[in-house]
């Protein structure tokens, strides 16, 4: 796949990044809304849940991040912050946490210490 065909993580001027929209789509595809209230109550969270268990979350994040191109630290950090700040559901926050530990980004950048 050429560099131009890869998904750009951050599109300036948009409220929600392309990555956040992909994460939402993937989570909604596997969500079980019946489990959501129980998950929210168990975690004592004010933020609602989609109802996606951890194994399915990880699979969804892998699909959502698959075509990301980590071409600069600034864009990666900006995308990560957009996912975190734009999250409407708890699993979307978990996606930001997963993105912060994305191994391909760590392999691309010299050092992750100064983020």
N, C-alpha and C positions, 0 to 999 in steps of 0.2 A: 504494500500500500504506500503510495507516495505521501510525502509530508503534507502536501496541500489537501489530500483527501482525509487526513486524520481529523478527529474532532478537536476543535480548539477549546480548551477548558474555560476560558473567560471571554465573554463578549461584553465589552464596555457599553454602558448605557442601558443595559437590561436589568430589570429588577431581580430576576432569578437567572442564574447561570445555566448554560446548556447542560452542564453536569448535574446540577440540582434537578432539573426537569427530567433528565434520564434516570436519576435515582428514584424520583417519585414514580415515574412510569413503571420501573422494575418492581418497586415495593408494592404498588397497587395491583400489579399483575399476580402477585403471590399472597396478597393479604387475606387474612381471615378476620373480617370485621367483628365477628362474634367473640373473638379472643381479646380484642382491643381493650374493652373496659376492664377486664380482669387483669390484663398486663399493666394498665395504668394504675389500678388500685394497688396491685402488689408492689409496684415501684414507688407508690405515693407521689406520683408525678402530676403536676398541673398541666403538663403538655400531653396532648392526646397521642394515641398510638394507632398505627395502621393495623396492627395485629399480625406482625410477621416475626416468627421465631428466629433465633440466632443463626441456625444453619441456613435458612432461606435468606436471611439478611446478607450473610457473607456471599452467597451465590449471586444475589441481586447486585451487590456492590461490585463484584468481579465483572459482571456483564456491563454495568454502568460505566466502569472505569476502563474497560478493555481497549477502547480506541483513543484514550487520552494521550496526548503528546506532551511530555514534560520538557518543553523547550526552554523554559526559564524559571528560575526560582521565584521571581516576582509574580508571574502569572499563576504558578502553582499555589503560592501563598494566598493570592487574591481569590482564586477559585475556592480554596479551602475555607477561607473566611466567608465567602458568599454562601457556601453550602451551610456552614454553621449558623450564620445570621439569618439566612432565609428559611431555615427549617421551621416547618409548621407541625411536624410530628416528631416524636422522640427517635424513631428509627432513622430519620434524616440527620439528626445530630450524630447518631452512631455512624452514619456514612461519612460525616466530616472527620470523625475520629479515625475511621478506617483509612480515609484518604491521607491523613497526616502520617500514617505508617506505611504508605504505599512503597513497596520495595523498588519499583522502577524509578520513582523519584529519587530515592536515596542513592541508587546506582548512577543516576544522571548527574547529580550535583556533587561537588567536591566535598562539602561539609554541610551538615544539617544543623550545626551548633548555633549559627547566628540568625536563625529564623525568628 
